[in-house]
Amino acid sequence: MSDDRKYALLGRPRRVWAVGAIHGEAARLAALHDDVGKRFLPGDRLVYLGNMIGRGAAVRETIEELLSFRREILARRGVVATDIVYLRGGQEEMWQKLLQLQFAPDPAAVLQWMIGQGLDTTLAAYGGNAQYGLVSAKEGAVTLARWTGELRAAMRAAPGHDNLLSAVRRCAYTSAPDGAPTELLFVNAGLDPAKPLHMQADIFWWGGTSFARIVEPYNGFRRVVRGYDPIHGPGPTVTDFTASLDGGAGFGGRLICACFAPDGQMLELAEA
């Protein structure tokens, strides 16, 4: 379960700052960073809970802000690269699938569905055009592969963007020295409480409706924290065993960040 290609192990942090769904709201993210940056201490962790892109109009600027704040935090004494984690959300998953759209059984239908889910703003951020993509899908795999290749090249031409979006993990959790999970689990949208962690797969980003079924500690975790709610907040919503931090960013709402003690207690809130 400690496969670091899938899961981010947070160790035994002083505190964990968790950022809810951003959805391309770069200005809100910058304001949030200004606040959190003043409070972040060595020994803390920072977890972005997925859905960083999509929906909002400033997707490219959002990635730039994430990279800029990462550099700022890593420049501080006592902070290391593994203290900052990015989770995969539905938007990041769709973007990766879009870059391989030529392999889909019905690429035009898949692309149309993705556009309806708000991926068109990410597409536009890297010079793509949804209508041209639909035409390419109808013309066949070769034309479509050329289109997705242009999108991939545009993303790689923006320094750090491909690296960040390729580094997303399925979930993150506090852990003992041997890697065993401890008190806090961080996910994008939800999980199925009837399944063990290694069997969740894409439930992490598509299983938001099952989150309400967590009514007791899940696999020993005292609290499960998510960043995206399919009904878009208004967060934060906290129960005995969960916390939902979607404030509706990208849908006219707020961007939320919460700070947790290692035992699962919510200590502080920041909003923008």
C-alpha positions as CSV (number, residue, x, y, z in Angstrom):
1,M,0.0,0.0,0.0
2,S,3.0,2.3,0.3
3,D,3.7,2.4,-3.5
4,D,4.9,6.0,-3.8
5,R,3.9,6.0,-7.5
6,K,0.2,6.0,-6.4
7,Y,0.1,7.2,-2.8
8,A,1.9,10.1,-1.0
9,L,3.2,9.2,2.4
10,L,3.2,12.3,4.6
11,G,5.1,10.8,7.5
12,R,4.6,12.3,10.9
13,P,4.0,16.0,10.2
14,R,3.6,18.9,12.6
15,R,0.4,19.9,10.7
16,V,-1.2,19.3,7.3
17,W,-2.6,22.1,5.2
18,A,-5.2,20.8,2.7
19,V,-6.5,22.9,-0.3
20,G,-9.9,22.1,-1.7
21,A,-10.8,22.1,-5.4
22,I,-9.3,25.1,-7.2
23,H,-10.9,24.7,-10.6
24,G,-8.7,27.2,-12.4
25,E,-9.4,30.1,-10.0
26,A,-5.8,31.5,-10.1
27,A,-6.6,34.8,-8.3
28,R,-8.3,33.0,-5.4
29,L,-5.3,30.6,-5.2
30,A,-2.8,33.5,-5.1
31,A,-4.8,35.2,-2.3
32,L,-4.9,31.9,-0.4
33,H,-1.2,31.3,-0.8
34,D,-0.5,34.8,0.6
35,D,-2.4,33.8,3.7
36,V,-1.2,30.2,4.1
37,G,2.4,31.2,3.3
38,K,2.5,33.4,6.4
39,R,1.4,30.4,8.6
40,F,3.2,27.5,7.0
41,L,6.1,26.2,9.2
42,P,8.9,23.7,8.7
43,G,7.5,20.3,9.6
44,D,4.1,21.1,8.0
45,R,2.8,19.4,4.9
46,L,0.8,21.0,2.0
47,V,-1.7,18.8,0.1
48,Y,-3.7,20.0,-2.9
49,L,-6.7,17.8,-3.1
50,G,-7.1,17.6,-6.9
51,N,-9.3,19.4,-9.4
52,M,-6.7,22.1,-9.7
53,I,-7.6,22.7,-13.3
54,G,-10.8,22.8,-15.4
55,R,-13.9,25.0,-15.1
56,G,-12.3,28.4,-14.3
57,A,-10.8,30.5,-17.1
58,A,-7.3,30.9,-15.6
59,V,-6.0,27.3,-15.8
60,R,-2.6,28.1,-17.1
61,E,-2.2,30.9,-14.5
62,T,-3.3,28.4,-11.8
63,I,-0.5,26.0,-12.7
64,E,2.0,28.9,-12.7
65,E,0.8,30.0,-9.2
66,L,1.2,26.4,-8.0
67,L,4.7,26.3,-9.3
68,S,5.6,29.7,-7.9
69,F,4.4,28.9,-4.4
70,R,6.1,25.6,-4.5
71,R,9.4,27.4,-5.2
72,E,8.7,29.9,-2.4
73,I,8.0,27.2,0.1
74,L,10.9,25.0,-0.9
75,A,13.3,27.9,-0.5
76,R,12.6,27.9,3.3
77,R,15.0,26.2,5.7
78,G,13.7,22.8,6.7
79,V,11.2,22.3,3.9
80,V,11.7,19.4,1.4
81,A,10.1,18.5,-1.9
82,T,8.0,15.6,-0.4
83,D,6.3,18.1,2.0
84,I,4.2,19.3,-1.0
85,V,1.7,16.9,-2.6
86,Y,-0.7,17.1,-5.5
87,L,-3.6,14.7,-5.8
88,R,-5.3,13.6,-9.0
89,G,-8.9,14.8,-9.4
90,G,-11.5,14.2,-12.0
91,Q,-10.2,17.2,-14.0
92,E,-6.6,15.9,-14.0
93,E,-7.8,12.4,-14.9
94,M,-9.8,13.8,-17.9
95,W,-6.9,15.8,-19.1
96,Q,-4.6,12.8,-19.2
97,K,-7.3,10.8,-21.0
98,L,-7.8,13.6,-23.5
99,L,-4.1,13.4,-24.4
100,Q,-4.7,9.8,-25.4
101,L,-8.1,10.3,-27.0
102,Q,-7.2,8.6,-30.2
103,F,-7.3,5.3,-28.3
104,A,-10.9,5.8,-27.1
105,P,-13.6,3.6,-28.7
106,D,-15.8,6.6,-29.4
107,P,-13.5,9.6,-29.1
108,A,-16.1,12.2,-30.3
109,A,-18.6,11.1,-27.6
110,V,-15.8,11.1,-24.9
111,L,-14.6,14.5,-25.9
112,Q,-18.2,15.9,-25.9
113,W,-18.7,14.5,-22.3
114,M,-15.4,16.0,-21.1
115,I,-16.4,19.4,-22.5
116,G,-19.6,19.2,-20.6
117,Q,-17.6,18.5,-17.4
118,G,-15.6,21.7,-17.7
119,L,-12.5,20.5,-19.4
120,D,-12.8,23.1,-22.3
121,T,-11.0,25.7,-20.2
122,T,-8.0,23.5,-19.8
123,L,-8.1,22.7,-23.5
124,A,-8.1,26.4,-24.3
125,A,-5.3,27.1,-21.9
126,Y,-3.0,25.0,-24.1
127,G,-4.2,26.3,-27.4
128,G,-6.8,23.7,-28.1
129,N,-10.3,24.2,-29.7
130,A,-13.1,21.9,-28.7
131,Q,-14.8,22.1,-32.1
132,Y,-11.6,21.3,-34.0
133,G,-11.1,18.4,-31.6
134,L,-14.5,17.0,-32.5
135,V,-13.8,17.4,-36.2
136,S,-10.5,15.6,-35.7
137,A,-12.2,12.8,-33.9
138,K,-14.6,12.2,-36.8
139,E,-11.7,12.3,-39.3
140,G,-10.0,9.3,-37.7
141,A,-7.1,8.2,-35.4
142,V,-4.3,9.8,-37.4
143,T,-5.8,13.3,-37.5
144,L,-6.8,13.0,-33.8
145,A,-3.3,11.8,-32.7
146,R,-1.9,14.9,-34.5
147,W,-4.3,17.1,-32.5
148,T,-3.6,15.5,-29.1
149,G,0.1,15.7,-30.0
150,E,-0.1,19.4,-30.5
151,L,-1.8,19.8,-27.1
152,R,0.9,17.7,-25.4
153,A,3.6,19.8,-27.0
154,A,2.0,23.0,-25.9
155,M,1.8,21.8,-22.3
156,R,5.4,20.6,-22.4
157,A,6.5,24.0,-23.8
158,A,5.2,25.6,-20.5
159,P,8.0,25.0,-18.0
160,G,7.0,22.7,-15.2
161,H,3.4,22.2,-16.3
162,D,3.8,18.7,-17.6
163,N,6.0,17.7,-14.5
164,L,3.3,18.9,-12.1
165,L,0.4,17.3,-13.8
166,S,2.4,14.0,-14.1
167,A,3.2,14.0,-10.4
168,V,-0.3,13.7,-9.1
169,R,-1.0,10.9,-6.6
170,R,-4.2,9.0,-5.9
171,C,-4.3,9.9,-2.2
172,A,-2.1,11.0,0.6
173,Y,-2.0,9.8,4.2
174,T,0.0,10.3,7.4
175,S,2.3,7.4,8.1
176,A,4.5,5.6,10.6
177,P,8.3,5.2,9.9
178,D,7.6,1.8,8.3
179,G,5.0,3.4,5.9
180,A,1.9,2.1,7.7
181,P,-1.0,4.5,7.5
182,T,-1.9,6.4,10.7
183,E,-4.6,9.0,11.4
184,L,-5.3,11.2,8.3
185,L,-6.3,10.2,4.8
186,F,-6.6,12.8,2.0
187,V,-8.6,12.1,-1.2
188,N,-10.1,14.1,-4.1
189,A,-13.8,13.3,-4.0
190,G,-14.5,10.2,-2.0
191,L,-14.0,6.5,-1.4
192,D,-16.0,3.3,-0.9
193,P,-15.9,2.5,2.8
194,A,-16.5,-1.1,2.0
195,K,-13.3,-1.5,0.1
196,P,-9.7,-1.4,1.2
197,L,-7.5,1.5,0.1
198,H,-5.7,-0.4,-2.6
199,M,-9.0,-1.3,-4.3
200,Q,-10.3,2.3,-4.6
201,A,-8.7,3.2,-7.9
202,D,-10.8,5.8,-9.7
203,I,-13.3,5.9,-6.9
204,F,-11.0,8.5,-5.4
205,W,-12.1,11.0,-8.0
206,W,-15.4,9.7,-9.3
207,G,-16.9,8.3,-6.1
208,G,-18.0,11.5,-4.4
209,T,-21.5,10.3,-3.6
210,S,-20.1,7.4,-1.4
211,F,-18.4,9.9,0.9
212,A,-21.5,10.3,3.0
213,R,-21.3,6.6,3.9
214,I,-18.2,7.1,6.0
215,V,-19.8,7.0,9.4
216,E,-17.0,5.4,11.4
217,P,-13.2,5.3,11.2
218,Y,-12.1,4.0,7.8
219,N,-9.4,1.4,7.9
220,G,-8.0,2.9,11.1
221,F,-8.0,6.5,9.8
222,R,-9.5,9.0,12.3
223,R,-10.5,11.4,9.6
224,V,-10.9,11.3,5.8
225,V,-10.5,14.7,4.1
226,R,-11.7,15.5,0.6
227,G,-11.4,18.5,-1.7
228,Y,-14.2,18.1,-4.2
229,D,-17.9,17.7,-3.6
230,P,-20.1,16.8,-6.6
231,I,-22.7,19.3,-5.4
232,H,-19.9,22.0,-5.0
233,G,-20.0,22.8,-1.3
234,P,-20.7,25.0,0.4
235,G,-17.8,23.8,2.6
236,P,-16.2,23.2,4.9
237,T,-18.4,20.4,6.1
238,V,-17.0,18.5,9.1
239,T,-18.3,15.3,10.7
240,D,-16.8,13.1,13.4
241,F,-14.8,11.1,10.8
242,T,-14.7,13.3,7.6
243,A,-14.1,16.8,6.3
244,S,-15.2,18.2,3.0
245,L,-13.3,21.3,1.8
246,D,-15.1,22.2,-1.4
247,G,-16.2,25.8,-1.1
248,G,-17.5,26.1,-4.7
249,A,-14.5,27.5,-6.4
250,G,-15.1,27.4,-10.2
251,F,-18.8,27.6,-9.6
252,G,-19.0,31.1,-8.0
253,G,-18.0,30.0,-4.6
254,R,-14.9,30.2,-2.4
255,L,-11.5,28.4,-2.3
256,I,-10.9,26.7,1.1
257,C,-7.8,25.5,2.8
258,A,-7.9,23.8,6.2
259,C,-5.1,23.0,8.6
260,F,-5.2,19.7,10.5
261,A,-3.3,18.4,13.5
262,P,-1.9,14.9,13.2
263,D,-4.8,13.5,15.3
264,G,-7.3,14.8,12.8
265,Q,-8.4,17.9,14.6
266,M,-9.1,20.9,12.4
267,L,-6.9,23.8,13.7
268,E,-7.2,26.6,11.2
269,L,-9.1,27.7,8.1
270,A,-8.1,30.0,5.2
271,E,-10.5,31.1,2.5
272,A,-10.3,33.3,-0.6
